[in-house]
Amino acid sequence: MELGNISKPTYGPGLEAPGSSTPGLVTMAHGFLRLVQPNPLPTELINFGQSQSEFSRENTHKLLLYELGFLICVAIGVLFIILVPLVGCCFCCCRC
């Protein structure tokens, strides 16, 4: 391990993101995440020193609005988890 000149260090441009062997999938995943969660996290609403009773309904509404994209994806996922086996069972058993 080479330390270089400790008394006068030279600084580089910083860390680079690692390259990927599947740039298409990475682009698709980032596009989906930007579609589902376009807004940054409202950090002013999260205060760990604050008691639970002081957390207002307005702050809860803002956090739920921030998570709305993920909540919709969860609802669609649960709907598919329930409906796909149910429809498959109806097609197999009832022979509609």
LINHU-V891929 format. One record per pair of residues at least 12 apart in sequence whose C-alpha atoms are under 7 Angstrom apart, sorted by the first residue. I is the first residue (numbers start at 1). GAP is how many residues later the second one is. If there is no record, write none. Layout:
I:GAP  I:GAP
//
This chain:
36:33  36:34  37:32  45:14
//
